[in-house]
């Protein structure tokens, strides 16, 4: 059974940092595009950062220069380093594994709460 398990969420003051980690039980992890999404209360889920199998990276405009995504294929993990956090970064953050084939399953983690407050 495939599992994506996020960790590292929590409470932080504005300007602070958190590092999220996602451990994926995928035997072919290296071929997946790995994504971090977030969903704030009352809002739609949005893509925060993406790293492809070839390590091409994209960020949402709102987090560029503050967040850094990285992957470790040997450990089958993907991390999201979040710096200079703002209250508007408050959300549940989800790890997503996106298979290159449209006919294969994608996978989601259970989410981890990040709260940025004064």
Backbone as a chain_set.jsonl record, in Angstrom:
{"seq": "XXXXXXXXXXXXXXXXXXXXXXXXXXXXXXXXXXXXXXXXXXXXXXXXXXXXXXXXXXXXXXXXXXXXXXXXXXXXXXXXXXXXXXXXXXXXXXXXXXXXXXXXXXXXXXXXXXXXXX", "coords": {"N": [[0.838, -1.189, 0.0], [0.612, 2.116, -0.962], [1.97, 4.926, 0.635], [2.021, 8.313, 1.596], [3.564, 10.331, 3.817], [3.401, 13.158, 5.629], [5.334, 15.49, 7.543], [6.413, 17.877, 10.045], [4.919, 20.192, 10.214], [3.385, 22.953, 12.05], [3.193, 25.532, 14.592], [4.117, 28.891, 14.09], [5.714, 32.071, 14.302], [5.223, 35.102, 12.37], [7.684, 35.603, 9.877], [9.198, 33.522, 10.664], [10.485, 30.112, 10.265], [9.815, 26.924, 8.793], [10.239, 23.459, 8.154], [8.96, 21.193, 6.008], [8.449, 17.72, 5.52], [8.089, 14.915, 3.389], [7.556, 11.583, 3.333], [7.678, 8.963, 1.134], [6.3, 5.899, 0.229], [7.086, 4.638, -2.271], [8.136, 2.533, -4.773], [9.11, 3.257, -7.2], [9.84, 5.89, -6.967], [11.499, 7.847, -8.091], [10.571, 8.492, -10.628], [8.353, 10.003, -10.379], [6.704, 13.164, -10.479], [6.883, 15.388, -7.853], [4.835, 17.125, -5.666], [3.952, 19.935, -3.64], [1.049, 20.974, -2.184], [-1.333, 23.339, -0.884], [-4.056, 24.119, 1.312], [-6.022, 26.548, 2.417], [-8.342, 27.482, 4.984], [-11.615, 27.523, 3.825], [-10.847, 28.023, 1.244], [-9.732, 27.128, -2.114], [-7.702, 24.266, -2.929], [-4.294, 24.786, -3.612], [-1.438, 24.761, -5.779], [1.786, 24.782, -4.493], [4.542, 24.223, -4.773], [6.651, 22.456, -7.053], [8.518, 19.655, -8.103], [10.099, 18.005, -10.631], [10.777, 14.715, -12.069], [13.164, 15.068, -13.321], [14.188, 17.051, -11.809], [13.386, 19.635, -12.395], [12.015, 22.697, -11.304], [9.211, 24.422, -9.997], [7.487, 27.221, -8.641], [4.739, 28.631, -6.819], [3.782, 32.012, -7.368], [3.411, 33.427, -5.04], [5.109, 32.355, -3.164], [7.649, 32.363, -4.098], [11.126, 32.782, -3.735], [10.993, 32.495, -1.045], [10.291, 29.902, -0.298], [11.65, 26.599, -0.645], [11.89, 23.736, -2.543], [12.885, 20.341, -2.431], [14.258, 17.135, -3.32], [14.977, 13.739, -2.427], [15.924, 11.054, -3.908], [17.031, 8.625, -3.158], [16.267, 8.333, -0.526], [13.603, 8.511, -0.844], [12.111, 10.867, -0.339], [10.59, 14.124, -0.117], [11.103, 17.49, 0.457], [10.055, 20.62, 1.882], [11.272, 23.626, 2.403], [10.456, 26.343, 4.267], [10.684, 29.681, 4.532], [10.66, 32.986, 6.021], [7.961, 33.189, 6.778], [4.498, 34.009, 6.425], [1.35, 35.246, 7.693], [-0.586, 34.623, 5.782], [0.323, 32.262, 4.746], [-0.715, 30.3, 6.231], [-2.211, 27.189, 6.379], [-3.373, 23.883, 5.467], [-0.949, 21.666, 4.463], [-0.196, 19.613, 1.744], [1.321, 16.711, 0.483], [1.969, 15.462, -2.74], [2.143, 12.877, -5.128], [2.779, 12.611, -8.42], [2.249, 10.651, -11.086], [3.969, 10.02, -14.172], [2.418, 8.857, -16.196], [-0.84, 9.261, -17.496], [-2.577, 7.273, -16.973], [-1.98, 6.017, -14.68], [-2.044, 5.79, -11.075], [-2.222, 8.669, -8.967], [-0.957, 9.983, -5.875], [-1.733, 11.028, -2.527], [-0.81, 12.663, 0.495], [-1.804, 12.847, 3.984], [-1.855, 15.36, 4.931], [-0.51, 18.258, 6.623], [-0.686, 20.607, 9.212], [0.038, 24.021, 8.985], [0.512, 26.884, 10.782], [0.675, 30.296, 10.935], [1.129, 32.859, 13.067], [0.591, 35.848, 15.003]], "CA": [[0.0, 0.0, 0.0], [1.405, 3.336, -1.073], [1.695, 5.949, 1.637], [2.776, 9.551, 1.67], [3.417, 10.792, 5.189], [3.995, 14.476, 5.842], [5.699, 15.878, 8.904], [7.102, 19.158, 10.142], [4.047, 21.341, 10.383], [3.303, 23.472, 13.407], [2.898, 26.946, 14.822], [5.306, 29.72, 13.965], [5.415, 33.5, 14.187], [5.621, 35.68, 11.077], [9.121, 35.72, 9.706], [9.835, 32.283, 11.066], [10.736, 29.065, 9.27], [9.462, 25.53, 9.041], [10.638, 22.52, 7.096], [8.057, 20.063, 5.848], [9.036, 16.566, 4.865], [7.129, 13.905, 2.946], [8.169, 10.28, 3.089], [6.821, 8.244, 0.19], [6.587, 4.465, 0.076], [6.956, 4.371, -3.706], [9.352, 1.861, -5.203], [9.607, 3.963, -8.376], [9.721, 7.289, -6.551], [12.291, 8.776, -8.895], [9.909, 8.881, -11.878], [7.205, 10.855, -10.052], [6.766, 14.573, -10.121], [6.43, 15.547, -6.472], [4.231, 18.441, -5.481], [3.37, 20.394, -2.38], [-0.138, 21.807, -2.298], [-1.879, 23.791, 0.39], [-5.456, 24.526, 1.302], [-6.426, 27.371, 3.547], [-9.744, 27.307, 5.337], [-12.548, 28.223, 2.961], [-10.259, 28.291, -0.072], [-9.391, 25.955, -2.92], [-6.342, 23.769, -2.833], [-3.434, 25.412, -4.608], [-0.083, 24.24, -5.906], [2.793, 25.644, -3.882], [5.854, 23.955, -5.363], [6.712, 21.219, -7.822], [9.828, 19.22, -8.568], [9.895, 16.888, -11.545], [11.75, 13.628, -12.012], [14.429, 15.639, -13.759], [14.515, 18.12, -10.859], [12.901, 20.969, -12.746], [11.277, 23.215, -10.143], [8.316, 25.559, -10.164], [6.869, 27.72, -7.408], [3.696, 29.639, -6.899], [4.34, 33.361, -7.26], [3.291, 33.916, -3.672], [6.137, 31.776, -2.29], [8.964, 32.474, -4.735], [12.139, 33.469, -2.947], [10.835, 32.166, 0.382], [10.18, 28.449, -0.142], [12.546, 25.786, -1.463], [11.529, 22.325, -2.606], [14.004, 19.458, -2.774], [13.909, 15.72, -3.25], [16.053, 12.779, -2.243], [15.391, 9.821, -4.488], [17.528, 7.475, -2.401], [15.458, 8.236, 0.695], [12.206, 8.689, -1.292], [11.512, 11.981, 0.405], [10.562, 15.456, -0.705], [11.036, 18.475, 1.522], [9.705, 21.999, 1.553], [11.812, 24.578, 3.353], [9.638, 27.548, 4.218], [11.279, 30.795, 5.276], [9.944, 34.269, 5.996], [6.541, 32.825, 6.733], [3.503, 35.069, 6.592], [0.052, 34.704, 8.133], [-1.323, 34.067, 4.637], [0.817, 30.919, 4.46], [-1.457, 29.369, 7.088], [-2.982, 26.238, 5.571], [-2.954, 22.478, 5.535], [-0.038, 21.391, 3.356], [-0.315, 18.243, 1.284], [2.294, 16.144, -0.446], [1.322, 14.762, -3.854], [3.017, 12.174, -6.071], [2.116, 12.67, -9.725], [2.891, 9.709, -11.996], [4.031, 10.569, -15.53], [1.369, 8.315, -17.054], [-2.196, 9.672, -17.088], [-3.369, 6.081, -16.655], [-1.532, 5.502, -13.389], [-2.565, 6.508, -9.911], [-1.5, 9.672, -8.206], [-1.118, 9.727, -4.448], [-1.779, 12.188, -1.641], [-0.643, 12.491, 1.921], [-2.953, 13.213, 4.817], [-1.767, 16.795, 5.207], [0.053, 18.732, 7.879], [-1.145, 21.978, 9.442], [0.997, 25.099, 9.224], [-0.186, 28.069, 11.263], [1.57, 31.43, 11.15], [0.308, 33.781, 13.847], [1.308, 36.833, 15.812]], "C": [[0.878, 1.246, 0.0], [0.98, 4.327, 0.001], [2.606, 7.146, 1.432], [2.521, 10.126, 3.052], [4.169, 12.102, 5.354], [4.339, 14.676, 7.31], [6.319, 17.268, 8.868], [6.222, 20.371, 10.276], [4.038, 21.819, 11.83], [2.936, 24.94, 13.444], [4.189, 27.744, 14.734], [4.871, 31.179, 13.853], [5.81, 34.003, 12.8], [7.118, 35.915, 11.026], [9.882, 34.459, 10.06], [9.952, 31.282, 9.927], [10.197, 27.73, 9.756], [9.98, 24.708, 7.875], [9.68, 21.349, 7.113], [8.787, 18.936, 5.132], [7.925, 15.58, 4.514], [7.902, 12.632, 2.635], [7.205, 9.443, 2.261], [7.247, 6.787, 0.069], [6.333, 4.043, -1.367], [8.247, 3.736, -4.197], [9.953, 2.532, -6.439], [9.509, 5.465, -8.154], [10.372, 8.241, -7.547], [11.587, 9.224, -10.17], [8.732, 9.823, -11.642], [7.6, 12.324, -9.997], [6.17, 14.699, -8.72], [5.988, 16.992, -6.255], [3.889, 18.682, -4.017], [2.205, 21.316, -2.724], [-0.482, 22.326, -0.898], [-3.33, 24.2, 0.208], [-5.749, 25.282, 2.581], [-7.924, 27.204, 3.777], [-10.628, 28.149, 4.422], [-12.036, 28.529, 1.569], [-9.966, 26.988, -0.807], [-7.943, 25.539, -2.683], [-5.509, 24.382, -3.948], [-2.051, 24.771, -4.597], [0.912, 25.246, -5.359], [4.142, 25.479, -4.573], [5.834, 22.586, -6.016], [8.158, 20.927, -8.175], [9.63, 17.966, -9.401], [10.94, 15.799, -11.324], [13.142, 14.119, -12.423], [14.892, 16.819, -12.933], [14.251, 19.519, -11.39], [11.945, 21.419, -11.649], [10.409, 24.397, -10.556], [7.722, 25.933, -8.812], [5.685, 28.611, -7.744], [4.331, 31.009, -6.707], [4.389, 33.837, -5.809], [4.397, 33.401, -2.747], [7.541, 31.86, -2.887], [9.912, 33.293, -3.881], [12.066, 33.163, -1.458], [10.832, 30.659, 0.64], [11.156, 27.762, -1.087], [12.125, 24.329, -1.384], [12.768, 21.524, -2.997], [13.551, 18.014, -2.641], [15.167, 14.892, -3.046], [15.524, 11.436, -2.719], [15.85, 8.583, -3.722], [16.693, 7.246, -1.145], [13.965, 8.29, 0.403], [11.48, 9.726, -0.453], [11.513, 13.251, -0.44], [10.32, 16.447, 0.423], [10.6, 19.834, 0.99], [10.227, 22.879, 2.681], [11.066, 25.892, 3.192], [10.244, 28.605, 5.126], [10.407, 32.037, 5.162], [8.439, 34.05, 5.928], [5.654, 34.003, 7.073], [2.196, 34.453, 7.077], [-0.736, 34.078, 6.977], [-0.771, 32.716, 4.169], [0.108, 29.868, 5.315], [-2.371, 28.493, 6.246], [-2.613, 24.822, 5.993], [-2.134, 22.211, 4.277], [-0.063, 19.897, 3.04], [0.813, 17.894, 0.325], [1.535, 15.341, -1.507], [2.383, 14.128, -4.739], [2.26, 12.013, -7.379], [2.87, 11.779, -10.71], [2.92, 10.289, -13.411], [2.966, 10.036, -16.476], [0.006, 8.784, -16.567], [-3.069, 8.489, -16.69], [-2.975, 5.468, -15.314], [-2.083, 6.358, -12.262], [-1.623, 7.616, -9.465], [-1.797, 9.433, -6.73], [-1.02, 11.024, -3.647], [-1.461, 11.775, -0.219], [-1.856, 12.998, 2.672], [-2.965, 14.696, 5.172], [-1.145, 17.104, 6.559], [-0.272, 20.216, 8.028], [0.042, 22.901, 9.689], [0.199, 26.331, 9.617], [0.84, 29.147, 11.585], [0.741, 32.512, 11.844], [1.184, 34.713, 14.664], [1.253, 36.431, 17.273]], "O": [[1.762, 1.408, 0.841], [-0.208, 4.536, 0.243], [3.794, 7.01, 1.136], [1.373, 10.38, 3.415], [5.393, 12.159, 5.237], [3.71, 14.1, 8.198], [6.698, 17.771, 7.81], [6.728, 21.481, 10.439], [4.605, 21.18, 12.716], [2.44, 25.509, 12.472], [5.228, 27.322, 15.243], [3.781, 31.473, 13.363], [6.644, 33.391, 12.132], [7.734, 36.361, 11.994], [11.077, 34.347, 9.784], [9.574, 31.558, 8.789], [10.134, 27.452, 10.953], [10.136, 25.205, 6.76], [9.594, 20.607, 8.092], [9.624, 19.167, 4.26], [6.949, 15.434, 5.251], [8.789, 12.617, 1.781], [6.053, 9.241, 2.647], [8.418, 6.489, -0.165], [5.478, 3.202, -1.644], [9.324, 4.316, -4.059], [11.148, 2.402, -6.703], [9.137, 6.214, -9.057], [9.846, 9.322, -7.811], [11.966, 10.244, -10.746], [8.177, 10.377, -12.591], [8.683, 12.677, -9.532], [5.089, 14.18, -8.442], [6.686, 17.939, -6.617], [3.58, 17.756, -3.267], [2.355, 22.298, -3.451], [0.006, 21.825, 0.114], [-3.77, 24.57, -0.88], [-5.726, 24.724, 3.678], [-8.669, 26.831, 2.871], [-10.407, 29.35, 4.269], [-12.704, 29.215, 0.795], [-9.952, 25.906, -0.22], [-7.093, 26.34, -2.296], [-5.962, 24.486, -5.088], [-1.563, 24.308, -3.566], [0.883, 26.423, -5.721], [4.803, 26.46, -4.915], [5.109, 21.684, -5.598], [8.927, 21.83, -8.505], [9.059, 16.981, -8.931], [11.855, 15.939, -10.512], [14.159, 13.636, -11.924], [15.851, 17.505, -13.287], [14.825, 20.489, -10.894], [11.164, 20.624, -11.128], [10.814, 25.247, -11.349], [7.487, 25.078, -7.958], [5.633, 29.25, -8.795], [5.306, 31.149, -5.968], [5.302, 34.561, -5.411], [4.601, 33.949, -1.664], [8.513, 31.468, -2.242], [9.555, 34.354, -3.37], [12.963, 33.525, -0.698], [11.315, 30.2, 1.675], [11.454, 28.26, -2.172], [12.016, 23.759, -0.298], [13.591, 21.977, -3.792], [12.585, 17.711, -1.94], [16.266, 15.286, -3.436], [14.768, 10.767, -2.015], [15.119, 7.595, -3.652], [16.445, 6.106, -0.751], [13.15, 8.131, 1.312], [10.389, 9.49, 0.066], [12.326, 13.419, -1.349], [9.427, 16.253, 1.247], [10.758, 20.145, -0.191], [9.683, 22.873, 3.785], [11.049, 26.48, 2.111], [10.306, 28.433, 6.343], [9.527, 32.118, 4.305], [7.743, 34.658, 5.115], [5.997, 34.865, 7.882], [1.966, 33.259, 6.888], [-1.469, 33.11, 7.178], [-1.35, 32.093, 3.28], [0.321, 28.671, 5.126], [-3.204, 28.994, 5.491], [-1.678, 24.6, 6.762], [-2.576, 22.496, 3.164], [0.034, 19.046, 3.924], [1.198, 18.693, -0.53], [0.577, 14.632, -1.197], [3.394, 14.753, -5.062], [1.223, 11.352, -7.43], [3.985, 12.1, -11.121], [1.983, 10.982, -13.806], [2.638, 10.695, -17.462], [-0.284, 8.719, -15.373], [-4.158, 8.664, -16.143], [-3.588, 4.496, -14.872], [-2.524, 7.489, -12.467], [-0.402, 7.507, -9.573], [-2.769, 8.762, -6.383], [-0.331, 11.971, -4.028], [-1.8, 10.674, 0.215], [-2.807, 13.51, 2.082], [-3.97, 15.219, 5.654], [-1.24, 16.322, 7.505], [-0.144, 20.984, 7.074], [0.928, 22.605, 10.491], [-0.682, 26.772, 8.879], [1.748, 28.945, 12.391], [-0.23, 33.017, 11.281], [2.338, 34.417, 14.973], [1.799, 37.13, 18.127]]}, "num_chains": 1, "name": "protein.A"}
